[in-house]
Amino acid sequence: MSFRIPLSRALCAAVFLCASSAFAASPFTEGMVSIALDDGWTTQYTLARPALNSRGLRATYYVVTDAVDQGWSGYMSLAQVRTLHAENHEIASHTRTHADLTSLTPAQLTSELHDSRAYLAANVGAMCGSNFASPYGAYNATVMTSLKAEYASHRTINAGRNYRDTVVYELRANDVSSAVSVATVKGWINQAIAEKSWLIILFHEFTTGTPTRTTQYRSTNFASILNHVTSTGIRTVTVAEGLALTDGLTNAPPSVGTVIYDDAMGSGFQDWSWATHDLDEAVTVHAGSTAIRFEPDYWEALMFHHTGLDLSLYQSIDLWVHGGTSGGQQLRLALYDNATHLGSINLASVLGHPIAAGTWQKVSIPLSLLGATSGTVNDFYVSDDSGSDQGAVYVDDFVLVPH
């Protein structure tokens, strides 16, 4: 994808080199981990439950209630869900039918959210279903408004860790597909311990054989992960228990701006990138514990999607860039309101020189220079602007700065 809007080198006056980030997550007193299981598959009961119970670990099961109530093939029965609740596992809501909530009418959305919670409260336990996860990780502003009226929290599938000041309606979770190795998950756990963050690890189906779907995970690998949890001594919590240890923020404080990325995706943002990238780069970091590493090749881009932000509330965009070992990358920052282009900037043009190798540089870009001072922005791109193969580049502390 190409964005080609020529800009004057006079924009270099908008660039400042600074020493540290003003945006930092608040750690817990210790690292924590939660095991989350989505949908209510039978194998979560027959294979995951024994592995958890034998180690004295409790999980949070996000259940599709029509599957339980109507006896869908491959899903847990009501009796099994009640057993999990009796064993002190948490039972949370995952809608009635596992619908894409962004595609529903208002009446359908109300039914998916309200009826699911009401079913669990009436049939499993009074406090069951107080926490929620949206199917497919799909939500928008309308969905968020509706679910806040029903639930105490919302768990996404946006990767990263959670902190005391994480917004509780934007809980991050690392999804474990069949391709994710045990070593990778162990690394996530070790990172949570080191930075005193809260890691939610998300699983779906389990199998004793070779996975035939990306949502299936080997039960032996699951057991190895649980063994690592117990051997490290990391505190294990249900999602409800983890929430009780947060600051309970339901919206990001306006005084610190809106974080697009700072150690993890910011509240309300989803990673829709198609470039080869890593949101957990732990070696080349500007501030905090992690940064983004990505390959800006052949118009590929980082793309961070939000349900919609009011541009009139902000004055500028700040981000830090690092040219890795090569430097000289051609990158373009672009803002969109869905399909409507709002403005873009070639970062090298703004700097007045190529992106430097081996060092971090801060770019502070007034929105007035983009002609994007009002209206709604949904998508933020950092794109290759060369159409060629470029060296890896790093991005950190990417924020919208308020007036």
Helices and strands as residue ranges (DSSP letters): G 9-14, E 32-39, H 42-43, I 44-48, H 49-54, E 60-63, H 65-69, H 78-86, E 90-93, G 101-103, H 106-110, I 111-115, H 116-123, E 131-133, G 135-137, H 141-148, E 153-155, E 174-175, H 182-195, E 198-203, E 205-207, E 216-218, H 219-232, E 235-236, H 239-244, G 254-256, E 258-261, E 269-271, E 277-281, E 291-294, E 301-310, G 311-313, E 314-322, E 331-337, E 340-346, H 347-351, E 360-366, H 367-370, E 376-384, E 393-402
